[in-house]
Amino acid sequence: MVQVCGEETLGSKVMKVGDRVRVKESVIIYHHPEHRNQPFDIKGLEGDVLGVVNEWHGRPVSANLPVYVQFSKKFKAHLREDEIEVIS
């Protein structure tokens, strides 16, 4: 089970649960509910940070895609810190 913590440093900003973020780079995904099993670019989509993965069973980890973002009711994704920007 992966434990999600509340914040992650992003450059000089601190990203935390509840922050509104935007995908700033081209990111191709294959699990979008409206484009299932087809390549879909989520650049420009906005969502809310649900969590930042930085520990597992109480031990620190370095996850490849640590930021968990919810874009819509049916669509969530794990992203890298450099793929998104905090907008509010």
FENJO-V842083 format. One line per field, one symbol per residue. ss: DSSP state (2 for helix, 1 for strand, 0 for the rest). psi: psi as a letter, one per 20 degrees, with the letter a starting at -180 (. if undefined). burial: I if it has 9 or more other ideal C-beta (glycine too) atoms within 8 Angstrom, else O. A space follows every 10 residues. Layout:
ss = ???
psi = ???
burial = ???
//
This chain:
ss = 0011101111 0011110001 1110000110 0000000001 1000011111 1111110011 0000001111 0000011110 22211100
psi = pppprhqppn ciqpprpiqp qqoirpoprj jphilpkqpp pjpiqqapph roojqpkjqq rnqhmhpopp hahioqqprq hiirqpi.
burial = OOIIIOIIOO OOOOIIIOII IIIOOOIOII OIOOOOOOOI OIIOOIIIII IIIIIIOOOO OOOOOIIIII IOOOIOIIII IOIIOIOO
//
